[in-house]
């Protein structure tokens, strides 16, 4: 007799969703990424799920972060790892922050 499919909530994809929803990702994004990775690796099998679940879903997390960065670039937002576009060098940024802090202190005192 073949094994029965686990009920919703007890499947491997549900464990992945639970893992990433706690990190703030939408469940439908996680399901989409996990589904695409499973298909990319050759379909649902025990070996494929071992790859997906390896290192606490490291492949899934990397893909979710890549999608997030792509979306930020499309929307014109600055990605966290990139330096600010308004400053050419770090020294310039530090001096700009210093001037802004001084102006804020002056405005607060008087």
C-alpha positions, 0 to 999 in steps of 0.5 A: 500500500503506498504511503499517504501524502501528509496533511497540509501543515506537515509537509516539507514545504510547510516547514520551509514556510514556517522557517522563513515567515518568522524572518518576515518573508511572505509565505507565497514568496517562500512557496514560489522560491522553494517550488522553483528550486525543487523543479530546478534540481529535478523534481520532488525527491528525497535527494532534492529536498536534502539539498533544499533543507541543507544548512537550514535552507541556505539555498532558499535564503540566498535566492530570497535575498537575491530576489529582494535585491533585484526588486530594490534595484528595479524600484530604484532603492539603494541596496544595503551593501552598496555605498550611498550614491550621493557621496563619492568617498567615505570621508565625504559622507562622514563630513556630511553627517558631521555637518548635519549633526552640528546643524541639528544641535544648533537647531535644538539649542536655539 
